[in-house]
Amino acid sequence: MKSHEDGYRPAIGGDWNVVVTLPERTFREACRLLAKWGSVERTDYYNVLTMKVADPERFLVEFAEAVAQAPGLLNYVSRVVPAQQGFNFEHREDKPPGSYDDWHRHSAAERALADWLAAFGGVASADAEPD
């Protein structure tokens, strides 16, 4: 197993639009529970899963309804966070500054942030055409 002592830094990659954190020792149960809404993937982070669902907003509504009907479901899931945009990221030490990977990772994060800010205050989107 890779360790931080060996210089390993975990990453989240792939195609996902929901992040889920779990209480201790609930991995299998949480995967079974969440699989009815979409694909569930393990990450390199302890007690963190990612999901790909068709519609993150609908998933949240349906998950909340399921919890309202069976509050015990929260024994298997700590937090559920939808992501309207996702991008792969790794710790900065993993890629040399100025490399294509470094630029691509940061530009993806900046585009996601710019789009999010645009929704909350009229700030121009990163994809918007300049005046």
Sequence and secondary structure as in RCSB ss.txt:
>XXXX:A:sequence
MKSHEDGYRPAIGGDWNVVVTLPERTFREACRLLAKWGSVERTDYYNVLTMKVADPERFLVEFAEAVAQAPGLLN
YVSRVVPAQQGFNFEHREDKPPGSYDDWHRHSAAERALADWLAAFGGVASADAEPD
>XXXX:A:secstr
   GGGT    B SS SEEEE  TT HHHHHHHHTTTEEEEE SSTTEEEEEES HHHHHHHHHHHHHH GGGGG
T SEEEE SS   B  GGGS TTSHHHHHHHHHHHHHHHHHHHHTT    TTS   
